Amino acid sequence: AGYGFDNGVLFGNAQVGATELDIDSNSFLKKADTLMSYSATAGVKQTVGNSTFGFVTSVPVTIAQGNAHFAMPGSVSVNGDIEMTNFDSSLKTNNQEIDYGVFYNTALSNNVSLDTFVEVRTNYAGTNDDTAQAGFNLKVTF
């Protein structure tokens, strides 16, 4: 969805999902709940002359609920049989990742353009770590 204003746009989206896992009967994973997930993005961009700049924030796909049920070798009996141990594990994301980005794109001439960005990802991939990256793309057409 978006809302336009003087040479700019406010934009955003949100998704909710339900996923059923396809489980191989020969794996340690024996059963899984339906995984419930969500994601969202919101941002703003403004165009001035040949340049566009903006800000965006997002929540990448996040598992909100769902458990996996495993059967793993736990011990060996006195007869030499492998005894299985059953356990459950939550697949829920522990730490919510939130990403922030800024970008600036400009046409330097009719056949040369420059796109730049900086992105910070907090709680990267559900961990306690943050990452940052920056980049550019110089495009020449002829």
C-alpha positions as YAML, in Angstrom:
chain: A
units: angstrom
residues:
- id: 1
  name: ALA
  ca: [0.00, 0.00, 0.00]
- id: 2
  name: GLY
  ca: [1.18, 3.52, -0.59]
- id: 3
  name: TYR
  ca: [0.23, 7.16, -0.27]
- id: 4
  name: GLY
  ca: [1.66, 9.70, -2.65]
- id: 5
  name: PHE
  ca: [2.51, 13.29, -1.80]
- id: 6
  name: ASP
  ca: [4.55, 16.05, -3.52]
- id: 7
  name: ASN
  ca: [7.13, 13.94, -5.43]
- id: 8
  name: GLY
  ca: [7.15, 11.31, -2.68]
- id: 9
  name: VAL
  ca: [5.52, 8.15, -1.45]
- id: 10
  name: LEU
  ca: [4.78, 6.67, 1.97]
- id: 11
  name: PHE
  ca: [4.63, 2.89, 1.59]
- id: 12
  name: GLY
  ca: [4.21, -0.23, 3.65]
- id: 13
  name: ASN
  ca: [3.02, -3.81, 3.73]
- id: 14
  name: ALA
  ca: [2.41, -6.62, 6.18]
- id: 15
  name: GLN
  ca: [2.05, -10.36, 5.76]
- id: 16
  name: VAL
  ca: [0.88, -13.18, 7.99]
- id: 17
  name: GLY
  ca: [1.59, -16.79, 7.08]
- id: 18
  name: ALA
  ca: [0.93, -20.38, 8.07]
- id: 19
  name: THR
  ca: [3.36, -23.09, 6.97]
- id: 20
  name: GLU
  ca: [3.00, -26.86, 7.13]
- id: 21
  name: LEU
  ca: [6.35, -28.67, 7.01]
- id: 22
  name: ASP
  ca: [6.86, -31.60, 4.65]
- id: 23
  name: ILE
  ca: [8.53, -34.13, 6.96]
- id: 24
  name: ASP
  ca: [10.62, -37.07, 5.73]
- id: 25
  name: SER
  ca: [9.77, -40.15, 7.81]
- id: 26
  name: ASN
  ca: [13.47, -41.14, 7.84]
- id: 27
  name: SER
  ca: [14.56, -37.94, 9.60]
- id: 28
  name: PHE
  ca: [14.93, -37.19, 13.31]
- id: 29
  name: LEU
  ca: [12.10, -34.66, 12.91]
- id: 30
  name: LYS
  ca: [8.91, -36.67, 13.43]
- id: 31
  name: LYS
  ca: [6.21, -34.03, 13.58]
- id: 32
  name: ALA
  ca: [5.81, -30.25, 13.54]
- id: 33
  name: ASP
  ca: [3.05, -27.82, 14.39]
- id: 34
  name: THR
  ca: [1.80, -25.37, 11.82]
- id: 35
  name: LEU
  ca: [4.34, -22.54, 11.85]
- id: 36
  name: MET
  ca: [2.76, -19.09, 12.16]
- id: 37
  name: SER
  ca: [4.82, -16.20, 10.82]
- id: 38
  name: TYR
  ca: [4.64, -12.51, 9.96]
- id: 39
  name: SER
  ca: [6.64, -9.73, 8.32]
- id: 40
  name: ALA
  ca: [6.21, -6.01, 7.69]
- id: 41
  name: THR
  ca: [7.84, -3.04, 5.94]
- id: 42
  name: ALA
  ca: [7.25, 0.71, 6.10]
- id: 43
  name: GLY
  ca: [9.08, 3.56, 4.47]
- id: 44
  name: VAL
  ca: [9.10, 6.88, 2.72]
- id: 45
  name: LYS
  ca: [10.84, 8.06, -0.43]
- id: 46
  name: GLN
  ca: [11.11, 11.50, -1.99]
- id: 47
  name: THR
  ca: [12.19, 12.49, -5.50]
- id: 48
  name: VAL
  ca: [13.88, 15.83, -6.12]
- id: 49
  name: GLY
  ca: [15.08, 16.46, -9.65]
- id: 50
  name: ASN
  ca: [17.04, 13.41, -10.85]
- id: 51
  name: SER
  ca: [17.50, 12.01, -7.33]
- id: 52
  name: THR
  ca: [15.45, 9.84, -5.01]
- id: 53
  name: PHE
  ca: [16.21, 9.33, -1.33]
- id: 54
  name: GLY
  ca: [14.38, 7.50, 1.39]
- id: 55
  name: PHE
  ca: [14.17, 5.61, 4.64]
- id: 56
  name: VAL
  ca: [12.76, 2.14, 5.24]
- id: 57
  name: THR
  ca: [12.28, -0.06, 8.29]
- id: 58
  name: SER
  ca: [11.25, -3.68, 8.25]
- id: 59
  name: VAL
  ca: [10.60, -6.78, 10.29]
- id: 60
  name: PRO
  ca: [11.78, -9.77, 8.25]
- id: 61
  name: VAL
  ca: [9.83, -13.03, 8.22]
- id: 62
  name: THR
  ca: [9.52, -14.04, 11.87]
- id: 63
  name: ILE
  ca: [8.20, -17.33, 13.24]
- id: 64
  name: ALA
  ca: [5.68, -16.36, 15.93]
- id: 65
  name: GLN
  ca: [4.76, -19.87, 17.04]
- id: 66
  name: GLY
  ca: [5.29, -23.52, 16.25]
- id: 67
  name: ASN
  ca: [7.05, -26.51, 17.78]
- id: 68
  name: ALA
  ca: [9.03, -29.36, 16.26]
- id: 69
  name: HIS
  ca: [8.92, -32.88, 17.70]
- id: 70
  name: PHE
  ca: [12.10, -34.96, 17.42]
- id: 71
  name: ALA
  ca: [13.13, -38.56, 18.10]
- id: 72
  name: MET
  ca: [16.91, -38.78, 18.60]
- id: 73
  name: PRO
  ca: [19.19, -41.66, 19.58]
- id: 74
  name: GLY
  ca: [19.61, -41.31, 23.33]
- id: 75
  name: SER
  ca: [21.35, -44.44, 24.53]
- id: 76
  name: VAL
  ca: [22.20, -48.05, 23.73]
- id: 77
  name: SER
  ca: [20.57, -50.87, 25.68]
- id: 78
  name: VAL
  ca: [22.54, -53.80, 27.15]
- id: 79
  name: ASN
  ca: [21.28, -55.81, 24.15]
- id: 80
  name: GLY
  ca: [22.81, -53.28, 21.74]
- id: 81
  name: ASP
  ca: [19.51, -51.70, 20.69]
- id: 82
  name: ILE
  ca: [19.45, -47.96, 20.10]
- id: 83
  name: GLU
  ca: [16.93, -46.31, 22.39]
- id: 84
  name: MET
  ca: [15.31, -43.14, 21.13]
- id: 85
  name: THR
  ca: [14.68, -40.01, 23.19]
- id: 86
  name: ASN
  ca: [11.73, -37.81, 22.27]
- id: 87
  name: PHE
  ca: [11.79, -34.07, 22.78]
- id: 88
  name: ASP
  ca: [10.07, -30.91, 21.59]
- id: 89
  name: SER
  ca: [11.73, -27.71, 20.47]
- id: 90
  name: SER
  ca: [10.13, -24.32, 19.86]
- id: 91
  name: LEU
  ca: [10.86, -22.85, 16.42]
- id: 92
  name: LYS
  ca: [9.71, -19.41, 17.58]
- id: 93
  name: THR
  ca: [12.12, -16.55, 16.93]
- id: 94
  name: ASN
  ca: [13.80, -15.61, 20.23]
- id: 95
  name: ASN
  ca: [14.80, -12.04, 19.38]
- id: 96
  name: GLN
  ca: [12.83, -9.90, 16.96]
- id: 97
  name: GLU
  ca: [15.02, -8.64, 14.11]
- id: 98
  name: ILE
  ca: [14.29, -5.07, 13.02]
- id: 99
  name: ASP
  ca: [16.08, -3.53, 10.05]
- id: 100
  name: TYR
  ca: [16.64, 0.15, 9.22]
- id: 101
  name: GLY
  ca: [17.87, 1.48, 5.91]
- id: 102
  name: VAL
  ca: [18.47, 4.69, 4.02]
- id: 103
  name: PHE
  ca: [19.10, 5.06, 0.31]
- id: 104
  name: TYR
  ca: [20.03, 7.71, -2.24]
- id: 105
  name: ASN
  ca: [19.74, 7.12, -5.98]
- id: 106
  name: THR
  ca: [20.65, 9.69, -8.61]
- id: 107
  name: ALA
  ca: [21.04, 10.02, -12.36]
- id: 108
  name: LEU
  ca: [24.45, 11.58, -12.99]
- id: 109
  name: SER
  ca: [23.75, 11.88, -16.72]
- id: 110
  name: ASN
  ca: [21.51, 10.32, -19.35]
- id: 111
  name: ASN
  ca: [23.51, 7.08, -19.27]
- id: 112
  name: VAL
  ca: [25.13, 7.05, -15.80]
- id: 113
  name: SER
  ca: [23.36, 6.51, -12.47]
- id: 114
  name: LEU
  ca: [24.49, 5.94, -8.90]
- id: 115
  name: ASP
  ca: [22.51, 4.01, -6.27]
- id: 116
  name: THR
  ca: [23.71, 3.98, -2.63]
- id: 117
  name: PHE
  ca: [22.42, 2.46, 0.62]
- id: 118
  name: VAL
  ca: [23.18, 1.91, 4.29]
- id: 119
  name: GLU
  ca: [21.41, -0.80, 6.31]
- id: 120
  name: VAL
  ca: [21.50, -1.70, 10.01]
- id: 121
  name: ARG
  ca: [20.01, -5.02, 11.10]
- id: 122
  name: THR
  ca: [19.32, -5.32, 14.84]
- id: 123
  name: ASN
  ca: [19.05, -8.79, 16.44]
- id: 124
  name: TYR
  ca: [20.33, -10.20, 13.13]
- id: 125
  name: ALA
  ca: [18.68, -13.56, 12.33]
- id: 126
  name: GLY
  ca: [17.18, -13.71, 15.81]
- id: 127
  name: THR
  ca: [20.51, -13.42, 17.62]
- id: 128
  name: ASN
  ca: [21.74, -10.65, 19.92]
- id: 129
  name: ASP
  ca: [24.07, -9.41, 17.16]
- id: 130
  name: ASP
  ca: [23.66, -6.28, 15.05]
- id: 131
  name: THR
  ca: [25.11, -5.85, 11.58]
- id: 132
  name: ALA
  ca: [25.62, -2.86, 9.32]
- id: 133
  name: GLN
  ca: [26.46, -2.63, 5.66]
- id: 134
  name: ALA
  ca: [26.74, 0.02, 3.02]
- id: 135
  name: GLY
  ca: [27.04, -0.19, -0.71]
- id: 136
  name: PHE
  ca: [26.70, 1.45, -4.07]
- id: 137
  name: ASN
  ca: [25.97, 0.53, -7.64]
- id: 138
  name: LEU
  ca: [27.31, 2.61, -10.51]
- id: 139
  name: LYS
  ca: [25.40, 1.89, -13.70]
- id: 140
  name: VAL
  ca: [26.65, 2.94, -17.13]
- id: 141
  name: THR
  ca: [24.51, 2.20, -20.18]
- id: 142
  name: PHE
  ca: [25.53, 2.61, -23.79]
...
